[in-house]
Amino acid sequence: MAAASSASYAGSLERLNLRGVARTWELLLLLTARDVKLRYEGTVLGLLWTLAKPLLQALVFSFALSTVLRIRVGSDAPYVLFLLAALFPWTWFQASIQSSAASFSNNAALLKKVYFPRFVLPLSAVTSQLLHFALSIPILVVLLVIAGYYPRPTWLLGLPLLTAIQLLMLAGAVLLVASFNVFLRDLEHLVEVLMTLWFYLTPILYPLSLVEERLGAVIYLNPMAPLIQAWRNLFLYDQLPGVEIWPALVFTALALLAGSITFKTLEGQFEVAL
Amino acid sequence: MRSPYSNQEVIILENVSKRYFLYPHRVMELKKAVLHLPTFVKATRARQAFWALRDVSLTVRRGESVGIIGPNGAGKSTLLRIVSGLAPLTKGRLTVRGRVSPLLELGAGFHPQMNGRDNAIINAVLLGLSRKEAQEKLPEIAEFSELGEFIDQPMRTYSSGMYVRLGFAVAVHVRPEILLVDEVLAVGDAEFQRKCFDHIEKLRRDKVTIVLVSHDLENVKHFCDRAILINHGVVAADGKPQEVVDEYLSSPSGFAVAPANRADS
């Protein structure tokens, strides 16, 4: 039905003016802080879990793969470092998508009763996971230094660059997933399984070269493969990403486009579905 | 401004209609949708359109306090939800000028694990304050809510009364220019209710526009300088509270709730 309808809020529910942008930003920060604060609420170690979890995970993986299965990564770096350089950024990716999938559907009461820029809900999951990721970088640096790898100035360019790419990619992806999940709650469970699959499809536990010969160009269908590879090359070899990162850039653009269009289209139906 | 309305008119509804769909069955699970695609399509086709509001046009001027009355399912709450921006319109035009504070459900969005203070700040920012403003208002909010030391306790330790008190305190302290109140004042003990009404009275004197949905006709007569009677999604009467309330009470049959109308709340 092509019914004409419009709603305008002069100066109230600021949609595009500066005050509105500033408030949205503050809301994002507040929700991020809340998320971080609540994550390890009631635990003895608290925020230390942020560091302990990926480290313990890395120990488990390196025991399984390098001691039990004796995988050879063809890198001169110890396997743990090889692994962590990819596992930390991946954890940010995976945890963001998983924890934001239900961010609209779990906040039904709020969404139905107060109008605010709703996209901050899934985005705050991404930013709080980004914070955890940022906190894990010093751990990585310490371990690298112990092993004789020293960070170089290239990090100053590489870190913000790769962070920006992954942040934008996640922003699009979580908007897409969280919006659809309002109508199809199965998605949050499906996503969990798919992320495990994606984890194994991405060269995190193994080097890209291990699958490059067999799979060839197919690898480039996985945008996370070049991105994770770029993180690893930066952390271990101080290399900046080159043109081979293009699949990640294409995916980021597509995710942003699909995410914002989906959110815009479905937002109006939230009140009925929630 | 191309608008023919003056700035004194803060809420303008022009031919606003709101349609909801009623589905015979709720088919939203992936399994059902995939396995029974024909049923799914049929169910979607069999949906019934239900007009919660039909061609409603009205304007509210700055500083007015308007009571919305009418039987259950008449469209009163839908009207408030539309003005608050929560429900998109199906047809028509809506203009709202000023900061809206919806008192639709107090304390929506409070997180039980966080203390009252942090929750109050997030809630105030959700309702439109900046973080700095929220922090400045916090002492007033804490005092008004009478929570005492509980303000620093996680909200899961609160009684429902305390929950509501903090919710109300935040909602009225965000310097609303337009306050939308939906029956929420029926909560809390008598003394706190008294306090809420006193505060709303004060906001009214400060020229805050108030739209109040209530079944308490005495309250509407006492509080509002205008009443609007909504029935079956249309404006049935609009004018002096005493007259509108009388009309509502004197209408013998017409205001029975139509069965289909119950679904909108």
Interface residues (C-beta under 8 A of the other chain):
Chain A: M1 A3 A4 S5 S6 A7 S8 Y9 A10 G11 S12 L13 R19 A22 R23 E26 L27 L29 L30 L31 R34 K37 L38 E41 N107 A109 L110 K112 K113 V114 Y115 F116 F183 L184 R185 D186 G268 E271 V272 A273
Chain B: S17 Y20 F21 M28 E29 L30 K31 R81 I82 S84 G85 L86 A87 P88 L89 T90 K91 G92 R93 L94 T95 V96 R97 G98 R99 V100 P102 L104 E105 A108 G109 H111 Q113 M114 D118 I121 I122 V125 L126 L127 G128 L129 S130 R131 E177 I178
